[in-house]
Amino acid sequence: MTYLTLPEIEALVTAIRTGLPSMYETVQPSDRQEAFAAEANGILDLTAPEDHLLIFAKLESLVILTDGFTMPLPANG
C-alpha cells in the first residue's frame, strides 16, 4: 500500500481544523462526531502505520479542544 507523506497528512489535518467553523454551520450537532470520525478515519487510512499514533494524537486534540464538538475551537487552540 502506498501512503501519503507525513507533510501531506499534516496538511489534511490542518484542513479539517480550518474547516471546523464550516462544519459547525452545516452539520447538525448530533452528527458532528460522526462526520469528524469519517474524515479522521479516511486520513488514518492514508497514514503510514509508523505515523498513526502521531496523527491520531493530533486528531484527538481537536476533539478535546472542542469538548467533543460541542464548543467552537478556541481562538488560541
PyMOL commands that set and color helices and strands:
alter all, ss='L'
color gray80, all
select helices_A, chain A and resi 6-26+29-45+49-65
alter helices_A, ss='H'
color red, helices_A
deselect
rebuild
show_as cartoon
